Amino acid sequence: MAKKRRKLNKDFEKKIYSSKKNVELILAKIYDIDDEDIQKEYISAFNSVVYLYDELKEDYEQKGFNDNSEAFLKKYKNAFNLFESEFEI
């Protein structure tokens, strides 16, 4: 039986790429913090954002664009915005 092709969405791929760049930028800023305790606190808080980004990317790579894709993106964006509002970086 042939494997079902995953549905692709170029606009959604752009959003994932943009999300990746945002995560990389924030991680770079966190790693530039000199105070180890503050750095650990920021990393700990940002881990949930990174996890949601990974979940978003993995779902798209495995299943393609589907009913859950927008929900994953929304969860990621909400977590990212919450982090930005609570932590100055």
C-alpha positions as CSV (number, residue, x, y, z in Angstrom):
1,M,0.0,0.0,0.0
2,A,1.4,3.4,-1.0
3,K,2.2,5.8,1.8
4,K,-0.1,8.9,1.8
5,R,1.8,12.1,0.8
6,R,1.9,14.8,3.4
7,K,0.2,18.1,2.5
8,L,2.6,21.0,2.1
9,N,1.9,24.7,2.6
10,K,4.5,27.3,1.6
11,D,3.1,30.0,3.8
12,F,3.2,27.8,6.8
13,E,6.8,26.8,6.0
14,K,7.7,30.4,6.0
15,K,6.1,30.8,9.4
16,I,8.1,27.8,10.7
17,Y,11.3,29.2,9.3
18,S,10.6,32.6,10.9
19,S,9.9,30.9,14.2
20,K,13.2,29.0,13.9
21,K,15.1,32.3,13.4
22,N,13.3,33.9,16.4
23,V,14.2,30.9,18.6
24,E,17.8,31.0,17.5
25,L,18.0,34.8,18.1
26,I,16.7,34.5,21.6
27,L,18.9,31.6,22.5
28,A,22.0,33.6,21.2
29,K,21.0,36.5,23.4
30,I,20.5,34.2,26.4
31,Y,23.9,32.6,25.9
32,D,25.4,36.1,25.8
33,I,24.3,36.8,29.4
34,D,27.3,36.8,31.7
35,D,25.6,36.1,35.0
36,E,25.2,32.3,35.1
37,D,22.2,32.3,37.5
38,I,20.3,34.7,35.3
39,Q,21.3,32.7,32.2
40,K,20.0,29.5,33.8
41,E,16.7,31.2,34.7
42,Y,16.2,32.5,31.2
43,I,17.1,29.1,29.6
44,S,14.7,27.3,32.0
45,A,11.9,29.7,31.1
46,F,12.6,29.6,27.3
47,N,12.7,25.8,27.2
48,S,8.9,25.6,26.9
49,V,9.1,27.8,23.9
50,V,11.8,25.7,22.3
51,Y,9.8,22.5,23.1
52,L,6.7,24.0,21.4
53,Y,8.7,25.0,18.3
54,D,10.2,21.5,18.1
55,E,6.7,20.0,18.4
56,L,5.4,22.4,15.6
57,K,8.3,21.6,13.3
58,E,8.1,17.8,14.0
59,D,4.4,17.7,13.3
60,Y,4.8,19.5,10.0
61,E,7.7,17.3,8.9
62,Q,5.9,14.1,9.8
63,K,2.3,14.9,8.8
64,G,2.5,18.0,6.7
65,F,-0.1,20.8,7.0
66,N,-3.1,19.4,8.9
67,D,-5.9,20.4,11.2
68,N,-3.5,20.7,14.2
69,S,-0.9,22.8,12.4
70,E,-2.4,26.2,13.2
71,A,-3.1,25.1,16.8
72,F,0.6,24.2,17.2
73,L,1.7,27.5,15.7
74,K,-0.7,29.5,18.0
75,K,0.6,27.7,21.1
76,Y,4.2,28.4,20.1
77,K,3.4,32.1,19.4
78,N,1.5,32.5,22.7
79,A,4.4,31.0,24.6
80,F,7.0,33.1,22.8
81,N,5.0,36.3,23.4
82,L,4.6,35.4,27.1
83,F,8.3,34.8,27.4
84,E,9.1,38.2,25.8
85,S,6.6,40.0,28.1
86,E,8.0,38.4,31.2
87,F,11.7,38.5,30.4
88,E,13.6,41.5,29.1
89,I,16.0,40.4,26.5
